[in-house]
Amino acid sequence: MQINHVNNNQWTRIILFLIPLIAASTVLSACSGPDTSAPQRTIINRSADWRGALLYIADAGGPDPQFGSVRIYDNVSGFVEKTVEQDLAASPADVYVTPGGGSLFVASDANGEIDSFRWDGNNWVHDRNIETPAASLKTLVPGPDKLLYAAGAIDGSGPARLFYRLDPASGTLAPSMSFPELSSVSGISWSPDGASAYVAGTATNGAAELAIYSWPSPSLRKTISLPGIKKTHEVVTSADGRFVYVMCLGKILRIDAARAALSGPLAPDSNTGADYYGAAFSADGRYLFTDATDPGGGESTLYIVDLNTNSVVKKVDKISVDAKGIKRTE
């Protein structure tokens, strides 16, 4: 009996010795780095301003330059919390995330394919691959008809001439849509009421312009010349419908929607050769998120712009290798 009593005391001392070690290990583990368990973390209080955003950035060149990835940046932690590497939709040109963050769609600049992923509660899992007739896709944006619009080129090295349309629910393609007044298209956006469509591209005379169409039966209302612009990309409309932003090589052009006229450029990056491919707004519409890629690729910078003052409130260097489209969720 004495032996058992001694053994019990020894076990008691061992347990008492281990408790603080286990507690210390737990604290160190919790403080060792940002929580990378999931992009959609409910434990974080996400506000309506830029500090509450998750940004999904199509990275055409990293980490594997042959395939690229989607990098998910969290403004709360200040880290890229997830990297969704690609293999089928190589060299991502744009990305779309469904409301609530359950599905992710990625458009390929290299082969014209669209990959879809589903969130399983811990990781993005590949769901299906959707082939389009295009050799290259440039954008992927949701329309008022709940379809995704992807500017596509038949020739991989040529300009996009029409929009392929995808039903994200079924993964099937709808009839494509072209705009004969434009020799090429790069981006499309709509007014909040869905009555107007804004399409950026190249006119038949080779000049860059923004065409305004009635919707859903496209009829050209007006064209706005974009002087000095050599290349256009995505188009985004502010939540209140007051302004339309055209992403371009060297700058971002702001259009006054009511006057259908230029309202002044934005140039967050000091490099006049920086390419602005995509943009997104904060939930309250005050802040603009955009990625600028330096000429020749190799490094992209994230800028968060306060649209009330047109000033940069945050800059994140080397957010990706070759950033293209960008989308926001909360």
C-alpha positions in Angstrom: 0.0 0.0 0.0 2.9 2.3 0.8 4.3 1.8 -2.7 0.9 2.7 -4.3 0.8 5.8 -2.2 4.2 6.9 -3.3 3.4 6.3 -6.9 0.2 8.4 -6.6 2.2 11.3 -5.2 4.7 11.0 -8.0 1.9 11.1 -10.6 0.4 14.2 -8.9 3.8 16.0 -9.0 4.2 15.1 -12.7 0.8 16.3 -13.6 1.3 19.6 -11.7 4.6 20.1 -13.5 3.1 19.4 -17.0 0.1 21.8 -16.6 2.0 25.0 -17.0 4.1 23.6 -19.8 0.9 22.7 -21.8 -0.6 26.1 -21.1 2.6 27.9 -22.3 2.7 25.7 -25.4 -0.9 26.6 -26.2 -0.2 30.4 -25.8 2.9 30.2 -28.0 1.0 28.3 -30.7 -1.8 30.9 -30.7 0.7 33.7 -31.0 3.0 32.1 -33.6 1.3 33.7 -36.6 -2.0 34.6 -38.2 -4.9 32.2 -38.3 -4.8 30.5 -41.6 -7.5 28.0 -41.0 -10.1 29.6 -43.3 -10.7 32.8 -45.3 -14.2 33.1 -43.9 -13.4 33.5 -40.2 -16.5 34.4 -38.1 -14.5 35.2 -35.0 -13.2 38.4 -36.4 -15.3 41.5 -36.3 -15.4 42.7 -39.9 -16.5 46.3 -40.3 -17.9 48.0 -43.5 -14.7 49.9 -44.2 -11.5 48.6 -45.8 -10.2 47.0 -42.6 -12.9 44.3 -42.8 -12.2 43.1 -46.4 -11.0 39.8 -47.8 -9.4 40.4 -51.2 -9.2 37.7 -53.8 -6.5 38.5 -56.2 -5.9 36.7 -59.5 -2.1 36.2 -59.7 -1.1 35.2 -63.2 2.5 34.5 -62.2 2.9 33.1 -58.8 3.9 31.0 -57.0 4.3 28.7 -60.0 4.9 30.9 -63.1 3.4 28.3 -65.3 0.1 28.2 -63.6 -0.4 31.1 -61.2 -2.8 31.2 -58.3 -5.5 33.1 -56.4 -4.1 34.9 -53.4 -6.5 35.7 -50.5 -5.4 38.8 -48.6 -6.9 39.6 -45.2 -6.8 43.2 -44.2 -7.5 42.3 -40.5 -4.3 40.2 -40.1 -2.3 41.9 -42.9 -1.3 38.6 -44.4 -2.1 36.5 -47.5 -4.1 33.8 -45.6 -4.6 31.4 -48.5 -3.1 30.7 -51.9 -5.3 28.7 -54.2 -2.9 27.3 -56.8 -4.1 26.7 -60.3 -3.4 24.0 -62.9 -6.3 23.9 -65.3 -7.3 27.7 -65.4 -3.6 28.6 -65.8 -2.5 32.2 -65.6 -5.6 33.6 -63.9 -6.9 36.8 -65.4 -9.8 37.3 -63.0 -11.7 35.8 -60.1 -15.3 35.8 -58.9 -16.5 34.8 -55.4 -20.2 34.1 -54.8 -22.0 36.0 -52.1 -21.3 34.3 -48.8 -18.0 32.9 -50.1 -19.2 29.4 -50.9 -17.9 29.2 -54.5 -14.9 30.5 -56.3 -14.5 30.9 -60.1 -11.2 31.6 -61.9 -10.8 32.6 -65.5 -7.8 31.7 -67.5 -5.7 34.0 -69.6 -3.7 31.1 -71.0 -6.3 28.7 -72.3 -9.8 30.2 -72.0 -11.0 27.9 -69.3 -12.9 28.6 -66.1 -12.3 26.7 -62.9 -14.7 26.5 -60.1 -13.9 25.7 -56.4 -16.1 25.1 -53.4 -15.3 26.0 -49.8 -15.4 22.8 -47.6 -15.1 24.7 -44.3 -11.3 24.5 -44.3 -10.0 24.7 -47.8 -10.9 25.5 -51.4 -11.6 22.2 -53.2 -11.7 21.9 -57.0 -15.2 21.4 -58.2 -15.3 21.4 -62.0 -13.5 22.8 -65.1 -15.5 24.6 -67.7 -14.2 25.0 -71.2 -15.1 28.0 -73.4 -14.5 28.5 -77.1 -12.1 31.3 -76.2 -8.3 30.9 -76.3 -7.9 33.5 -73.6 -10.2 35.2 -71.1 -9.6 38.6 -69.6 -12.4 39.4 -67.1 -15.0 37.6 -65.1 -17.8 39.8 -63.7 -21.4 39.1 -62.6 -24.2 40.7 -64.6 -27.8 41.7 -63.6 -29.0 38.5 -65.2 -26.9 36.4 -62.6 -24.6 35.3 -65.4 -20.8 35.7 -65.3 -19.4 37.7 -68.2 -15.9 36.9 -69.4 -14.2 39.0 -72.1 -12.7 36.4 -74.5 -10.4 36.2 -77.5 -10.5 33.5 -80.1 -6.8 34.0 -80.7 -4.7 33.8 -77.6 -2.5 36.7 -78.6 -5.3 38.8 -80.0 -7.8 41.2 -78.4 -11.1 40.1 -76.8 -14.0 40.6 -79.2 -17.0 39.4 -77.2 -18.2 38.3 -73.8 -18.7 34.6 -73.0 -21.5 34.1 -70.4 -21.5 31.4 -67.7 -24.3 30.3 -65.4 -22.4 29.8 -62.2 -25.2 27.7 -60.7 -25.1 25.0 -63.4 -21.7 25.6 -64.9 -23.1 25.8 -68.4 -22.4 28.4 -71.0 -25.2 30.8 -72.2 -25.1 32.4 -75.7 -22.2 34.8 -76.0 -22.7 38.6 -76.5 -20.9 41.0 -78.8 -20.9 44.7 -79.3 -20.5 45.5 -83.0 -19.7 49.2 -82.3 -16.4 48.1 -80.6 -13.6 46.2 -82.4 -12.5 44.8 -79.0 -13.8 44.7 -75.5 -12.0 44.5 -72.2 -14.4 45.1 -69.3 -18.1 45.6 -68.5 -20.1 46.9 -65.6 -23.7 48.0 -65.0 -25.6 50.7 -63.2 -27.1 49.7 -59.9 -30.6 49.4 -61.5 -29.3 47.3 -64.3 -30.7 49.7 -67.0 -27.3 50.7 -68.3 -24.2 48.8 -69.3 -20.7 50.3 -69.5 -18.3 48.6 -71.9 -14.7 49.5 -72.2 -12.7 48.6 -75.3 -11.4 49.9 -78.6 -13.5 51.7 -81.2 -13.4 50.7 -84.9 -11.0 53.6 -85.4 -8.6 52.1 -82.9 -9.1 54.6 -80.1 -9.9 53.6 -76.5 -13.4 54.4 -75.4 -16.2 53.6 -72.9 -19.5 52.8 -74.6 -22.8 53.2 -72.7 -25.6 50.9 -73.7 -29.2 50.5 -72.6 -29.8 47.1 -71.0 -30.9 44.3 -71.2 -31.5 44.8 -74.9 -28.2 46.5 -75.8 -28.6 49.7 -77.7 -25.8 52.2 -77.9 -26.6 55.5 -76.1 -23.2 57.3 -76.0 -19.5 56.8 -76.4 -16.9 58.5 -74.2 -13.4 58.9 -75.7 -10.5 57.9 -73.4 -7.7 60.1 -74.7 -4.1 59.0 -74.2 -5.1 55.5 -73.2 -3.3 52.7 -74.9 -4.9 49.8 -73.0 -8.1 49.3 -71.0 -9.0 46.5 -68.6 -11.9 46.1 -66.2 -14.8 48.5 -65.5 -16.4 48.9 -62.1 -19.4 51.0 -61.0 -19.7 52.6 -57.6 -22.5 51.3 -55.4 -24.5 54.5 -55.6 -24.1 54.6 -59.4 -22.5 58.0 -59.5 -19.1 57.0 -61.0 -17.8 54.4 -63.3 -14.1 53.5 -63.1 -12.1 52.2 -66.1 -8.9 50.4 -65.2 -6.2 51.3 -67.7 -2.5 51.1 -68.4 -0.9 54.0 -66.4 -4.0 55.3 -64.6 -7.6 54.8 -63.5 -10.2 56.9 -65.3 -13.3 58.1 -63.4 -16.5 58.8 -65.4 -19.3 60.9 -64.0 -22.3 58.6 -64.9 -24.9 61.3 -64.8 -23.0 63.6 -67.2 -21.4 60.7 -69.1 -18.1 62.6 -69.0 -14.6 62.2 -67.7 -14.3 63.3 -64.1 -10.5 63.0 -63.5 -7.9 60.2 -63.2 -6.5 58.3 -60.3 -2.9 57.1 -60.2 -2.1 55.5 -56.9 1.2 54.2 -58.2 4.0 56.7 -59.0 5.1 54.5 -61.9 3.3 55.8 -65.0 3.8 52.4 -66.7 1.9 50.5 -64.0 -1.0 48.4 -65.2 -4.3 48.6 -63.2 -6.2 45.5 -64.2 -9.0 45.2 -61.6 -10.7 47.1 -58.7 -13.3 46.5 -56.0 -15.1 48.6 -53.4 -15.4 48.4 -49.7 -18.9 47.5 -48.4 -19.7 51.1 -47.7 -18.4 52.2 -51.1 -15.9 54.7 -49.6 -12.7 52.8 -50.4 -11.4 51.4 -53.7 -9.1 48.4 -53.8 -6.8 48.1 -56.8 -3.7 46.2 -57.8 -0.9 47.8 -59.8 1.5 45.7 -61.7 4.9 47.1 -62.7 5.9 46.9 -66.4 7.1 43.4 -67.3 5.5 41.9 -64.2 7.6 40.6 -61.3 5.8 42.5 -58.6 2.4 43.9 -57.9 1.2 46.3 -55.3 -2.1 46.6 -53.5 -3.5 50.1 -53.0 -6.4 51.1 -50.9 -7.8 54.5 -51.9 -10.1 56.7 -49.9 -12.5 58.0 -52.6 -13.6 60.9 -50.4 -10.1 62.4 -50.5 -8.5 60.4 -53.4 -5.7 59.5 -51.1 -4.0 56.2 -50.5 -4.7 54.9 -47.0 -2.8 51.7 -47.3 -0.2 50.2 -49.6 0.9 46.5 -49.5 4.0 45.8 -51.5 4.6 42.5 -53.3 1.0 41.4 -52.8 1.5 39.0 -55.8 3.8 38.5 -58.7 1.5 39.5 -61.6 -1.9 40.7 -60.2 -4.9 40.9 -62.5 -8.5 40.9 -61.4 -9.5 41.6 -57.7 -12.7 40.8 -55.8 -13.8 41.6 -52.3 -15.9 39.7 -49.7 -16.5 40.4 -46.0 
